[in-house]
Amino acid sequence: CLLPQLSALENVLVPCLAGRLPAGALERARGLLERVGLGPRAEHRPAELSGGEQQRVAVARALVNEPHIVLADEPTGNLDPDLSLEIMDLFRDINASGTTVLVATHDRELIQLVGRRVIQLEQGRLGGTAEPAL
């Protein structure tokens, strides 16, 4: 959930505010907003953004501190198919740089397009796993 009184850029910076703003945080936040297609909207407040744009701000916020692991629950739920693939590509890039990314989704088609390892849960139990086709 985004803080309504803050701009998109300020919302992305929220995780950095435990004390002084770390060196490079502002540049990382701006770069992430550019990467999710929202650079020009950095100063807009959540009420001025669509649901999909708000979702992309939340993704940028999750990545700003360069975490070791990202847990994403339906990160593409409000996005069109092209933007969904872009966000999944961003997660793939983050994963390639050493960050573990776990995405929970009901979108089987998207998972097939992304081509990553799949762990399927059925009624809270492991239903199977699949490795991507090479």
N, C-alpha and C positions, 0 to 999 in steps of 0.2 A: 504494500500500500504506500503510495507516494504521499508526502506531506504537502497539503494543498497550498500553504502559504509560501512555499519555496519554488524557485524556478527548476527546470529540468536539470540544469548544471548543479545547482545547490543540492537537489535530491541525490544526484550521483555522488556528491562529495560527503554526504551524511556519514557513511562508514569510516571516513577519514578523520572525523572530528573528535575522537577520543584523545583529547589533548590538543597539541599544536598540529596544524595542517602539515603532513609530511611533505618533504621536498618532492616535487614532481607530480603531486596529486592533482593539481589543477590542470596540468598539461595532459595527464592520463585521462582525467574525466572528459576533457574536451575531445581528446582522440577517440575515446569510446563512444561518445555521442556522434561523432563523425562516422565511426565504423558502423553504427546501427542506423545511420541515415538521418540523424536529428541534429547535426551541427548547426544549421540555420535556426533551429527552434530551441537552442540552449537556454534562452532567457524566458521562455514561455512557462507559465504555471500549469499544473496538471489539468485544471478546468479548461485550458485553452488547447489541450492535446486530445486527439482521438484515443479510444481504448487501446488500439494497437500501438500508438506512439507512447502511451503510458507504459505499456508492456515492455517496449524497447528501452525506455528509461530505467525500468526495474532491472533489466538484464545488464545494462551498463553499470548500474549501481552494484550489482552482485560481483562484478569483475574488477572494480576500481582498485581494490587493495591487493590484487593479484593473489587470490587465495590458492591453497594447495588442492582444495576440493570444491566443486560447485554442485549443489543439489538443486535441480530445476524441475519444478512441478508444473507441467503443462505450460512451458515458456512460450509456446507459439499459439496458444488457445485463441487469441483474438486477432491473429494475423492472417493476411491472405497467403496463398500457397507460395508465391515467390519470396515474400518476406520471411516466411517460415523457413524456407531453405537457406536464406541468408543468415538467419539466426543460428541455424544448425551448423552452417559452415563456420560461423564465428566460434561456436563451441568446439568444433573439430580443430580449428586453429589453436584455441586455448589448450585443448587436450594435447596437441602435438608439441606444445611448448612445455609440457610436463605436469599440467593440472589435470587431476581426475575430474571427469564430468559425468554426472549421473542425471539422466533425463527421464522423468516419468511422463508418459503420454498414452493416450488412447488412440492416437493417429498412426495406425499400422502402415498406411501408405507412406507417410513421412519417414518412418523408421526404415522402410525398405529402400527409399531413395537415398537415405544418408549412408546406408551400408556399414553399420557398426555392429558390435556385439550386442545381442538382445537377450535380456533375461525376462522371461514372461512370468507374471504372477497370476494365479487363478484362485480366487477366493482366499487370498492371503497366503497361498502356498506356491512354492516354486513349480511352475508348469512346464518349464523347459528353457533351454538356452540355444542360441544359434550364433554361429560366427559368420561374419560377412563373406560373401562369395568373392574370390579373388579374380 
